[in-house]
């Protein structure tokens, strides 16, 4: 009888430990779900093609993250308007994936209007526009301004100045730049933001064309354009959404 009581007491103690753990896990899952705000689609756009998830948005440490995927049978390129809490202080251009892995971008105005733009054919956006991985900084708060050189200038097309911020060990860039020159080095990252090895970060260029930043351990940043068409970088290079682990 004593042994049975001991076994019962042990079972109750184990249950007492497990239940709070389960409750904490459930609470965390609920918090994650509640943190996501579902986006209301319009103009004939629909949610979750190809087994993806609904369009949603969430802010983490000042960075707005988009989620899900959308498609449309129509021709209006505006799928949704961001709620006020998620709108950027200036225009931002964020790189996204379209049908058949073609290049596209979101043009997000400070009033929350979002427009999908395709590099080649809008049919690629109609077929599939992924929001997963798309992000941008709402404001320049806590960002370090970058000093441009070699003729590069800040904030074309109503965007913001080039800047960088370390958030939890991840380096986030913001803003946009352009140049009338031919030198592909717009700035050097301050020492606190430099990677240990070379990193290559995809970015959006003029007319939603594909580009990248080649960032050296010295902090020297070079802009490279797909196909060597540097004029696309000269016209417009967006830093919004670009990030890397050092």
FINUPA-559319 format. One record per residue (C-alpha): x, y, z; residue number from 0. Coordinates in Angstrom, 1 decimal. Example, Ala and Ser with C-alpha at 12.3 -4.5 7.8 and 13.67 -1.06 7.14 Angstrom:
[[12.3, -4.5, 7.8], 0]
[[13.7, -1.1, 7.1], 1]
This chain:
[[0.0, 0.0, 0.0], 0]
[[2.9, 2.4, 0.9], 1]
[[4.5, 1.7, -2.5], 2]
[[1.3, 2.4, -4.3], 3]
[[1.0, 5.7, -2.5], 4]
[[4.6, 6.6, -3.4], 5]
[[3.9, 5.7, -7.1], 6]
[[0.7, 7.8, -7.1], 7]
[[2.6, 10.8, -5.5], 8]
[[5.3, 10.5, -8.1], 9]
[[2.8, 10.5, -10.9], 10]
[[1.1, 13.6, -9.5], 11]
[[4.5, 15.4, -9.3], 12]
[[5.3, 14.5, -12.9], 13]
[[1.9, 15.7, -14.0], 14]
[[2.4, 18.9, -12.1], 15]
[[5.7, 19.5, -14.0], 16]
[[4.4, 18.5, -17.4], 17]
[[1.2, 20.5, -17.4], 18]
[[2.9, 23.9, -16.9], 19]
[[5.3, 23.1, -19.7], 20]
[[2.5, 22.1, -22.0], 21]
[[0.7, 25.3, -21.0], 22]
[[3.7, 27.4, -21.7], 23]
[[4.1, 25.8, -25.1], 24]
[[0.5, 26.4, -26.0], 25]
[[0.8, 30.0, -24.8], 26]
[[3.8, 30.5, -27.0], 27]
[[2.1, 29.1, -30.0], 28]
[[-1.0, 31.3, -29.3], 29]
[[1.3, 34.4, -28.9], 30]
[[3.0, 33.6, -32.3], 31]
[[-0.4, 33.2, -34.0], 32]
[[-1.8, 36.3, -32.4], 33]
[[1.2, 38.4, -33.4], 34]
[[0.5, 37.7, -37.1], 35]
[[-2.1, 40.1, -38.7], 36]
[[-4.0, 38.7, -41.6], 37]
[[-4.0, 41.0, -44.7], 38]
[[-7.3, 41.7, -46.5], 39]
[[-6.8, 41.1, -50.2], 40]
[[-8.6, 43.1, -52.9], 41]
[[-8.8, 43.6, -56.7], 42]
[[-9.3, 39.9, -57.3], 43]
[[-6.2, 38.6, -55.6], 44]
[[-6.5, 35.3, -53.7], 45]
[[-4.6, 33.6, -50.9], 46]
[[-2.3, 30.6, -50.6], 47]
[[-1.6, 29.2, -54.1], 48]
[[0.4, 26.0, -54.3], 49]
[[-0.2, 25.0, -50.7], 50]
[[1.3, 28.1, -49.2], 51]
[[-0.3, 30.2, -46.4], 52]
[[-2.5, 33.3, -46.4], 53]
[[-1.0, 36.8, -46.7], 54]
[[-0.1, 38.1, -43.2], 55]
[[2.3, 40.6, -41.6], 56]
[[4.1, 40.9, -38.3], 57]
[[6.6, 43.3, -36.7], 58]
[[9.6, 42.1, -34.9], 59]
[[12.1, 44.5, -33.3], 60]
[[11.1, 47.3, -35.7], 61]
[[11.3, 45.1, -38.8], 62]
[[8.1, 44.3, -40.7], 63]
[[7.9, 40.7, -41.9], 64]
[[5.5, 39.5, -44.6], 65]
[[4.3, 35.9, -44.9], 66]
[[2.3, 33.8, -47.3], 67]
[[1.7, 34.0, -51.0], 68]
[[-1.0, 35.4, -53.4], 69]
[[-2.2, 35.1, -57.0], 70]
[[-4.7, 36.8, -59.3], 71]
[[-6.6, 36.3, -62.5], 72]
[[-6.9, 40.0, -62.9], 73]
[[-4.6, 42.8, -64.0], 74]
[[-4.7, 45.2, -61.0], 75]
[[-1.3, 45.1, -59.4], 76]
[[-2.4, 46.2, -56.0], 77]
[[-3.3, 43.2, -53.8], 78]
[[-3.6, 44.8, -50.4], 79]
[[-3.0, 47.9, -48.3], 80]
[[-0.9, 47.5, -45.1], 81]
[[-2.7, 48.4, -41.9], 82]
[[-1.4, 51.7, -40.3], 83]
[[0.7, 49.9, -37.7], 84]
[[2.9, 48.3, -40.4], 85]
[[3.4, 51.1, -42.9], 86]
[[6.9, 52.4, -43.7], 87]
[[7.9, 56.0, -43.0], 88]
[[9.0, 56.3, -46.6], 89]
[[8.5, 54.4, -49.9], 90]
[[10.3, 51.0, -49.9], 91]
[[11.0, 48.5, -52.6], 92]
[[11.3, 44.9, -51.5], 93]
[[12.5, 41.9, -53.5], 94]
[[10.1, 39.0, -53.9], 95]
[[9.8, 35.7, -55.8], 96]
[[7.3, 35.3, -58.6], 97]
[[6.1, 32.3, -60.8], 98]
[[8.8, 30.0, -62.1], 99]
[[11.4, 31.7, -59.8], 100]
[[11.3, 34.9, -61.8], 101]
[[12.2, 38.2, -60.2], 102]
[[9.7, 40.7, -58.8], 103]
[[9.3, 43.3, -56.1], 104]
[[6.8, 45.0, -53.8], 105]
[[6.5, 48.7, -54.1], 106]
[[5.2, 49.8, -50.7], 107]
[[4.2, 53.4, -50.2], 108]
[[4.1, 55.2, -46.9], 109]
[[0.3, 55.2, -47.1], 110]
[[0.4, 51.4, -47.0], 111]
[[-0.5, 50.8, -50.7], 112]
[[1.3, 47.7, -52.0], 113]
[[2.0, 47.2, -55.7], 114]
[[3.5, 44.0, -57.2], 115]
[[5.9, 44.7, -60.0], 116]
[[7.5, 42.0, -62.3], 117]
[[10.9, 42.2, -64.0], 118]
[[9.7, 40.7, -67.3], 119]
[[6.0, 39.8, -67.5], 120]
[[3.2, 40.6, -65.0], 121]
[[1.8, 37.2, -65.8], 122]
[[4.5, 35.8, -63.5], 123]
[[3.0, 37.9, -60.6], 124]
[[-0.5, 36.8, -61.5], 125]
[[0.5, 33.2, -61.4], 126]
[[2.3, 33.4, -58.1], 127]
[[3.7, 36.1, -55.8], 128]
[[5.5, 34.9, -52.6], 129]
[[5.6, 37.2, -49.6], 130]
[[7.7, 34.8, -47.6], 131]
[[11.0, 36.3, -46.7], 132]
[[10.0, 39.9, -47.6], 133]
[[10.8, 42.4, -44.9], 134]
[[11.6, 46.1, -44.4], 135]
[[12.4, 48.5, -41.5], 136]
[[9.5, 50.8, -40.6], 137]
[[11.7, 53.7, -39.7], 138]
[[15.4, 54.7, -39.3], 139]
[[15.2, 54.6, -35.5], 140]
[[18.3, 53.0, -34.0], 141]
[[19.9, 52.6, -37.5], 142]
[[23.4, 53.9, -38.2], 143]
[[23.6, 56.2, -41.3], 144]
[[26.0, 55.0, -44.0], 145]
[[28.4, 57.5, -45.6], 146]
[[28.1, 57.3, -49.4], 147]
[[31.1, 57.8, -51.7], 148]
[[32.1, 57.6, -55.4], 149]
[[29.2, 59.7, -56.5], 150]
[[26.4, 57.6, -55.0], 151]
[[23.4, 59.5, -53.7], 152]
[[20.6, 58.7, -51.2], 153]
[[16.9, 58.1, -51.3], 154]
[[15.8, 58.0, -55.0], 155]
[[12.0, 57.7, -55.8], 156]
[[10.9, 58.9, -52.3], 157]
[[12.8, 56.1, -50.4], 158]
[[15.1, 56.7, -47.4], 159]
[[18.8, 57.1, -46.8], 160]
[[21.1, 54.2, -46.6], 161]
[[21.5, 52.9, -43.1], 162]
[[22.4, 49.7, -41.1], 163]
[[21.4, 48.2, -37.8], 164]
[[22.4, 45.1, -35.8], 165]
[[19.2, 43.4, -34.5], 166]
[[20.0, 40.3, -32.4], 167]
[[23.2, 39.6, -34.3], 168]
[[21.6, 40.0, -37.8], 169]
[[22.7, 43.0, -39.8], 170]
[[19.8, 44.8, -41.5], 171]
[[20.1, 47.4, -44.2], 172]
[[17.6, 50.0, -45.2], 173]
[[17.0, 52.7, -47.8], 174]
[[18.0, 53.0, -51.4], 175]
[[20.8, 54.6, -53.5], 176]
[[21.6, 55.6, -57.1], 177]
[[24.6, 57.0, -59.0], 178]
[[25.4, 58.8, -62.2], 179]
[[28.9, 57.2, -62.1], 180]
[[30.4, 53.9, -62.9], 181]
[[32.2, 53.0, -59.6], 182]
[[30.2, 50.1, -58.1], 183]
[[31.3, 50.8, -54.4], 184]
[[28.7, 53.0, -52.8], 185]
[[29.9, 52.7, -49.1], 186]
[[32.0, 50.9, -46.6], 187]
[[30.3, 49.3, -43.6], 188]
[[31.5, 50.5, -40.2], 189]
[[33.6, 48.0, -38.3], 190]
[[30.8, 46.9, -36.0], 191]
[[28.7, 45.7, -39.0], 192]
[[31.3, 43.9, -41.1], 193]
[[31.1, 40.1, -41.9], 194]
[[33.8, 37.7, -41.0], 195]
[[33.9, 36.4, -44.6], 196]
[[32.6, 37.6, -48.0], 197]
[[28.8, 37.6, -48.2], 198]
[[26.5, 38.1, -51.2], 199]
[[23.1, 39.5, -50.5], 200]
[[20.3, 39.7, -53.1], 201]
[[18.8, 43.2, -53.7], 202]
[[16.3, 44.9, -56.0], 203]
[[17.5, 47.1, -58.8], 204]
[[15.8, 49.4, -61.4], 205]
[[12.6, 48.0, -63.0], 206]
[[12.6, 45.0, -60.6], 207]
[[15.8, 43.6, -62.1], 208]
[[18.0, 41.3, -60.1], 209]
[[21.1, 42.4, -58.2], 210]
[[23.3, 41.8, -55.2], 211]
[[25.7, 43.3, -52.7], 212]
[[29.1, 41.8, -52.5], 213]
[[30.2, 42.6, -48.9], 214]
[[33.9, 42.0, -48.0], 215]
[[35.3, 41.5, -44.4], 216]
[[36.9, 44.9, -44.8], 217]
[[33.4, 46.4, -45.0], 218]
[[33.7, 47.4, -48.7], 219]
[[30.3, 46.9, -50.4], 220]
[[30.1, 46.5, -54.2], 221]
[[26.8, 46.5, -56.2], 222]
[[26.6, 43.9, -58.9], 223]
[[23.8, 43.6, -61.5], 224]
[[22.5, 40.5, -63.2], 225]
[[24.0, 40.1, -66.7], 226]
[[26.5, 42.8, -66.0], 227]
[[23.9, 45.5, -66.8], 228]
[[25.3, 48.1, -64.3], 229]
[[22.9, 50.7, -65.6], 230]
[[20.1, 49.0, -63.5], 231]
[[22.2, 49.5, -60.4], 232]
[[23.0, 53.1, -61.3], 233]
[[19.3, 53.9, -61.8], 234]
[[18.2, 52.4, -58.5], 235]
[[19.5, 50.0, -55.8], 236]
[[17.2, 49.1, -52.9], 237]
[[18.8, 48.1, -49.6], 238]
[[15.4, 47.5, -48.0], 239]
[[15.0, 43.9, -46.9], 240]
[[18.7, 43.1, -47.3], 241]
[[20.2, 41.3, -44.3], 242]
[[23.0, 39.0, -43.3], 243]
[[24.7, 37.2, -40.5], 244]
[[28.2, 38.4, -39.9], 245]
